[in-house]
Amino acid sequence: MRKTLLLLAPVMLLAACTWGITLDDAARNVRTAWSGDVSGCRDLGKVTVSVMDHVGPVDRNNITVRDELEVMARNEAAKMHADTIKPLAEPADGSQPWGAYQCGTRQINPMRSPNTPAHAASAPGNAQTFPIHGG
């Protein structure tokens, strides 16, 4: 029994890392423009957020870290009265800069791949996937 508790303790500690990061009510209205054009939006500034990307010698799950960074950026952007955020760089060492914008009801048009026909990017029901870089 004691050995089981000792083996489960590190797993429980790693799982506890995400418990405190939640999306605020105001941040629910903040969109993420992953690759969209925000040039027509009002630039409200930059926020840099950070989370632990490793616990001791153990690296945390990259997707979880990215998700937490987005949630934190949306929370900070809501405090600035922004309605859209966009990553300005890839995460590095658990930190990532984001741009905060006020776009109103303006539709954010995603940039399309040069190999994607114009009709495919805008047709309802079509979806594009993009590879996640990083490790």
DAHURA-V462092 format. One record per residue. RES is the residue in three letters. PHI is phi in whole degrees, -180 to 180 (* if undefined). PSI is psi in whole degrees, -180 to 180 (none if undefined). Layout:
BEGIN
{{RES:PHI:PSI} {RES:PHI:PSI}}
END
This chain:
BEGIN
{{MET:*:-44} {ARG:-67:-38} {LYS:-65:-38} {THR:-62:-44} {LEU:-63:-40} {LEU:-66:-35} {LEU:-75:-33} {LEU:-81:-21} {ALA:-58:-48} {PRO:-63:-37} {VAL:-64:-43} {MET:-66:-37} {LEU:-65:-41} {LEU:-66:-39} {ALA:-68:-30} {ALA:-69:-17} {CYS:-62:-27} {THR:-98:-4} {TRP:-66:-33} {GLY:-87:-6} {ILE:-102:104} {THR:-130:156} {LEU:-79:124} {ASP:-69:158} {ASP:-59:-44} {ALA:-65:-30} {ALA:-75:-12} {ARG:-65:-22} {ASN:-92:1} {VAL:-92:122} {ARG:-89:158} {THR:-112:119} {ALA:-98:86} {TRP:-60:-46} {SER:-137:19} {GLY:-79:162} {ASP:-86:115} {VAL:-109:18} {SER:-65:-27} {GLY:-87:3} {CYS:-98:160} {ARG:-85:123} {ASP:-78:119} {LEU:-99:-7} {GLY:131:-166} {LYS:-126:141} {VAL:-123:140} {THR:-119:124} {VAL:-118:156} {SER:-148:149} {VAL:-138:169} {MET:-74:125} {ASP:-99:-4} {HIS:-154:154} {VAL:-121:109} {GLY:61:-130} {PRO:-86:0} {VAL:-98:123} {ASP:-76:138} {ARG:-80:162} {ASN:-60:126} {ASN:-59:-40} {ILE:-67:-41} {THR:-63:-44} {VAL:-61:-46} {ARG:-62:-42} {ASP:-61:-44} {GLU:-65:-38} {LEU:-63:-42} {GLU:-64:-45} {VAL:-60:-45} {MET:-66:-39} {ALA:-65:-41} {ARG:-64:-40} {ASN:-61:-46} {GLU:-68:-39} {ALA:-65:-37} {ALA:-62:-36} {LYS:-66:-25} {MET:-92:2} {HIS:66:31} {ALA:-87:154} {ASP:-119:0} {THR:-146:141} {ILE:-126:158} {LYS:-146:133} {PRO:-66:137} {LEU:-97:-16} {ALA:-161:167} {GLU:-72:153} {PRO:-63:143} {ALA:-141:124} {ASP:54:37} {GLY:81:10} {SER:-124:148} {GLN:-154:132} {PRO:-87:144} {TRP:-133:145} {GLY:-91:141} {ALA:-112:130} {TYR:-134:155} {GLN:-114:108} {CYS:-108:-12} {GLY:65:-138} {THR:-91:5} {ARG:-59:133} {GLN:-74:128} {ILE:-86:114} {ASN:-87:122} {PRO:-69:145} {MET:-72:142} {ARG:-107:156} {SER:-66:146} {PRO:-60:-23} {ASN:-90:-3} {THR:-96:125} {PRO:-62:148} {ALA:-57:-39} {HIS:-68:-29} {ALA:-73:-32} {ALA:-74:-25} {SER:-108:-9} {ALA:-71:134} {PRO:-62:143} {GLY:90:-11} {ASN:-90:146} {ALA:-133:150} {GLN:-117:150} {THR:-119:150} {PHE:-131:140} {PRO:-71:147} {ILE:-96:125} {HIS:-96:150} {GLY:124:174} {GLY:-145:none}}
END
